[in-house]
Amino acid sequence: MLTPQGLKGKQYRVTGNSYPRLGRPPKRSRKVIAALAGLLALALIGLGGVQLYDIFTGKDKNSSAQACATPSGKALAAPAPSATPGAPAPVDPHAVPQPSAVTVNVYNATAKGGLAGRTAEELKKRGFLIGKVGNAPAELDKKVPGTAQLIAGPTGAGAATLVGSQIAGAATTADARTDATVDFVIGDSYNALLDETAAAAALNLATKPSPTPTAAGSC
């Protein structure tokens, strides 16, 4: 063995029994890690239990309603239409009025005489107001193959629905008139108005709202 220069003749030895070792961490650290792992497992079990409870009790059904709420907790609602104080409420043109508020002009577009007069009398008995009665204008005369053609303007949509319920198979068209009158143009297939019971059933069917499906997750 070579001895470094200047240390010749001197002997050195390692004394003591302490030297670095690699081993398992102290038992205290293992206990801490085991405790943390246990707490994490309990937290996961508790979270799963809450979710299962919500599913079986139906609380998740309220989540869609809460999702549609504002940050203040109030449900969203359509903004109310602005109105000038003291002004009358706007009228829905599609709302079906009472017969006494509807003026009907009755025209005969067939070669059969007297149909316009008889039909006007029957409509009058049912509460309608009668306007003009006579032959159809040239552009419609002998050109209505069905039972009847109803003509109304934008403000007479609801009135046309009411008049249309009085006869089966009537076609409805719109024009640019500004009032709510309805033209009842008798066609070649016309025989008579529906009886009042059938007319009421037809009106109920025409005004019954269609169900609107609610998409999941949407407001």
RAFEN-V876942 format. One line per field, one symbol per residue. phi: phi as a letter, one per 20 degrees, with the letter a starting at -180 (. if undefined). burial: I if it has 9 or more other ideal C-beta (glycine too) atoms within 8 Angstrom, else O. A space follows every 50 residues. Layout:
phi = ???
burial = ???
//
This chain:
phi = .edgfndfnedcbedncebfcdbffgffffffffffffffffffffffff ffffffenfffefffffeefgfneffbfffffbfgnefffeffefeefgf ddddedcdddeeenfffffffffffeofedeecrfffgfdfmcdfefacd cbegedfffffffffebemfedcdcefeedfceddfdfefdaffffffff ffffffdffefdfeffmde
burial = OOOOOOOOOOOOOOOOOOOOOOOOOOOOOIOOOOOOOOOOOOOOOOOOOO OOIIOOOOOOOOOIIOOOIOOOOOOOOOOOOOOOOOOOOOOOIOOIIOIO OIIIIIIIIIOOOOIIIOIIOIIIOIOIIIOOIOOIOOOIIOOIOIIIII IIIOIIIIIIIIIIIIIOOIOIOOOOOOOIIIIIIIIIOIOOIIOOOOII OIIOOIOOOOOOOOOOOOO
//
